[in-house]
Amino acid sequence: MKNIYILLFVVMLLWGFNLSAIKVLVTDIDPILVTSVRIFTAGAAVLLICLFMGMFRWPNKKEWKVILYVGLFNVVLHHTLLSIGLKYTSGVNSSLILGTGPLLAVLLAILFLKQRVPKLRLFGFLLGFIGIFLTTSSGGGFQSITIGDLMIFLAVLVQAFSFILIGKYHDDFDSILSTGFMLLIGSGFIFLTSQFFDNPVSDLTQLFSWKLGLVFLFSALLCTAFGHIVYNFAIKQVGPAETTLFMNLNTLFAIVGSVLFLNESITLYHLIGFVFILCGIFIGTGTLEYVLWKRRGKIIDE
């Protein structure tokens, strides 16, 4: 069990630093075009690993429908909006907005799955959205919120909705195998979108430079392919409640990465917003209830 927690810690570190990697890529190359190639590489790597592990098989008709439906939100819309948004906002802002993913997933579950919500969780939602506002406005009001901030928020929103779909259809497909197919097929749609806007494929030659090439491979293979496989494996081992606890580290590492690799600065509003978002996630997702319940159980056992 200890090894699973170490792997989760490593994945959160990779995913946090991946934000800086994507920011570097979309700054030098068209966001939609480079995203399509990055996602294709990750998807191909996942399917090759499945083939090596003896897990590969072709989905049936029902599974194809689920893969296409979930992939539209989880891959095509999420990664397209994320890549464009990162071009027009800072890494620190993006890190904090992305950190609200678990909170939005719970909120959508309440709206679409008609789940009952305790008043304490509603307070958590309020804290989280106050944190987003403080982060994006930096004290300047609504007019200080950029188009990039809005696109990052939409990227988180569609991904959170995809989590609802995954929860609904989780019995219909293998999570790792379906991730590979979703990434591979989704990359095709993202590439067609890039060509609709006449983005020259020749821009990809910049990936042959050692710097961008290494950043690209780090993002596609380690962060996306390896990260998704390990995270899906961890959920099966320790459950979604405990893996959600580690998602807070993702936000922290993303902020650290923005400072270290992008030379961005952290303002007082970022720090205050981070505290509000962190508390919002801890309370709004039910993590606080889970921790208290688990601690109460240990006291009873003793």
N, C-alpha and C positions, 0 to 999 in steps of 0.2 A: 504493500500500500504506500509506503514511503517513496518508492520509485515513481509511482503515479503522480504524486504531488510535486516531485522534482521535475518531471516531464511537463506538467501543467505550468510550473513556474517558468520553464524554458520557453514554452509556447507563448506565454503572455509577454515575455521579453522580446521574442521575435515579432509578434504581432504589433507590439508597441513601436519598435524600431522600424517596422515595415511602413508605417505612415510617413516617416522621413524619407524612406527609399522611394515611395511612390511620388512624393512631393518633388524629389530630385528628377525623377523620370519625366513627369508631366511638365516640368519647367523647361526642359530642353527638347522634348518631342511632343507632338500632338497628343493630348490626353486620351482621346478615344482610341486612336490607332495603337498606341503603345500598350494600352490596357487590354486590347483584344489579343495581342501577341503574348502578353504576360499571362493572361488567363488561359490561353491555349496551351502554353508551355506547362503550366501548373496542372491542368486537366490531363494532358498526355502523361505527365509524370505519375499522377495518382493511378491512372488506369494501368500503366506499366507495372507499378508496384502491386496492384491487385492481381495482375497476370502472373507476376513472379511468386506471389504468395498463394496462388491457386484459387483465388477468390473471383476471378473474372468470369463473367457470363453476360450474354446479351439480355437486356430487359424485355419483359413481355409487353403486350399491348397496353395493359393497364398501367404498368410501371412507366412506360414512355410518356403517357399523358401526365402523370404526376411529375416526372422529371422536367418536362417542358413547362408545366404550369408553375411549379416552385422556382425553376431556374429563371423564369422571366423576372421575378422579383429579387431572388437571392443573388443572381449573377448579373444579368443584363442591366436592369435598372440600378441596382445598388452600386456596382463597380463603375458604371458609366457616370452616374451622378457624383460618386466619390472622386473620381479622377478629375472631372471638370471643376468640382468645388475646390479641390486642393490647389488648383492653379490660381484661384482668385481669393484665397484666404490663407491665414497663417497655419502652420503646423500645430501650434499651441491651441488655437481656437478649435481646430478640427479634432484634436485629441479630446478636448473636454466635451464637445458635442457628441462625438462617437461614444463617449463613456456613458451616455444616457440610453444606450441600446437596450440593456436589460429592463430599464424602467418603462420604455415605450412598449416593449414586448408584453409586459404584464398589463399595461393599460389597454392595449389592443385585445388581449385575451379577455379582459373584463367586458369590453365593448362588443366583441364578435362572438365570444363563447358564453356570454352572459354569466360570467363568474361573479360571485358575491365578493365584495371588497370591504374589509374592516376600515373604520375611520382612520386608524393609525396609518394605513397605507396611502390613503388620500392625502394625508399630511406629507408623506414622503414624495408623492407626485408633485405637490406644490413646491417643495424644497428643490426638487430636481429642475423644474422649469424656471424657477427664480435663478438658479445657478446658470442655466443656459443664457438667460437674458443678461445677467451680469457679465458673463464671459464674452458674448458677442457684441454687446453695446459698449463695453469698457467705460461705462458712466456717461456716454454721450446720447443715450436714448435710442429709440427705434431707428432714427436716421443713420446711426453708426453701424447698423447691421448690414453686412455686405451680401452680394448675390452669392458669393462663395459659401458664406455661413448658411444661407438658406438651402443651397444645394447639398451641403453636407448633412443638414438636418433631414432633408428628404431622403437622402441615401440611407440614413439610419432608420427612418420610418418604414421604407419599403423592405429593408432587411428584417426589421422587427415583424412586419406582416408575414414575411416568408417563414419566420420561425413558428408562427401560428399555423401555417399550412403544413410545415414539417411535423409539428405535433399532431395534426389531424390525420396525416397520411403516413406516420412513421412505421406502421405495421406493413405497409405495402412495398417497401424497398429497403435494401441494405444501405446504411448511411454513407459508408466510405465509397462504395461502388457508384452510388447515385451522385455523390459529390463530383467524382471524376467525369461522369457523363454530363452533368449540369455545367461544369466549367468548360468542357470541350465544346459542347453545343452552344452555350452562351457566348463563347468567344467568337463564334461565327457570326452571330447576330450583331455583336458589338463591332466587328470588323466591317460588316455591311453598312452599319450606321456611319462609321468613319468615312467610308467611300461615298456615301450619300452627300456628305459635306465636302467632298473633293479633297480629302487630306492625302497628300502624296506619300505613297508607300516608301519612296526613296528616303524619307526621314528616318526610317528604321536603321539605315546604315550607321547612324550615330551610336547604335548599340555595340558596334565593333570596337569602339574605344574601350580601353581597359577599365576605366572608371565606371562608365555607364553600364558596361557589360557585366561587371561584378555586382553592381547594384541591382540590375535586372535579374540575374540568376539568384541572388539572395532573396529578392522579393517573390519570384515565381516558384522556386524550388523549395527553399527552406521555410519561408513564412506561409505561403499559400498551400503548397502541396503537403509538405511534412506537417505543418501546423494543423491543417484540417484533419488529417489522419489521426494524429495523436489526440486531438481534442475530442473527436468522435469516440475514440477508444476509451478515453478517460471518463466520458459521460456514462458509458456502459459499466465501468468499474466502480465509480464512487457516486454516481447519480448526478442529475442536473443541479440540485441544490448546492452541493459543495463545489462543483465546477464554476457555478455563478460567482461564488466568493472570490475566485481568482481573477474574474473579469475586471475587478477594480485595479488590479496590478497592471492590466493592459493600458488603462488610462494614464497611470503614473509613468510607465515606461515610455509611452508615446510623448508625454510632455518632456521627459528627460532627453529623449531622442531629438526632439525639436530644438532644444537648447544646445545639445552637444554637436549635432550634425548640420543643423540649419542656421545656427548662430542667432536664434530668436531669443527675445527677452520675455520674461514673465512679469506681468504687472500685478499690482495689488488686487485688481478686479479678477484676474485669472485665479489667484490664490483663493479669494473669497468664493468665487464661482465653483472652484474645485471642491471646496469644503461642502458647499450646498449640494452639489451633484452627488458627491460621495455619500453624504447623509441621506439624500433622497433615494439613491439606489439601495442603500442598506435597509432603509425603512420600507420603501415602496415595493420592493420585490419580495418582501417577506423574509429576507435574510435575517433580520433582527429577531423575528419570531422563531425562526429555525434554530438560531444560536441559543436563544433562551430555552427553547424546548429541549435541545440536546444537552445543555448544561443541567437542566432540571432532571433529566433522565439519569445523568451520571451521578447526581447527588442522591437520587433515590437508590441507585445500584449500590452506592457506598454505604 
